[in-house]
Amino acid sequence: MPKPARRPAHEQRVFYYALLGGLPAVVSTLWLLWMHAYEPKEQWTLGLVVVLCWLGFALAVREHVVRPLQTMANLLTALREGDFSTRDVFGTIDGDKVKLRSIDRPPGDQIVFTFAGTVSGDSISGPVYMGEYLNAKFTAKRHAYPAQWSSIVIPGGPPLAN
């Protein structure tokens, strides 16, 4: 079964559209050059200038469209990632009830996250209260570590590097 054709990337489509937009003018200009009584040297020189300008401006359009979009995409990615700093977590465990609190202090704000979960087997779930950012539900599952550990061998003797 043949693979479906991949759609060209956005910057390639912008370049193709810029080429397509200038194509009628380039074809008309080249046709006029060859249909009138110009010398071959003039026809080739002017034809080459027209085609190179057409390609150069199409590439310039591509760059002027793609660079701002890439900058915006990078800004959105940075905003989405946020910061991954370490924060203290404290709480209590009472039977199968777990209560945890963590405080995030971004500049000019303080956000208190309160987790109130119930342990069931290898998982814990419940609501998380995020102050002015409303509430959400969370679920966490204990990581299953491998049952067997491999032995660690420490090499002896002199190093092998020269």
Helices and strands as residue ranges (DSSP letters): H 10-35, H 40-81, E 89-94, E 97-104, E 111-120, E 123-129, G 131-133, E 135-141
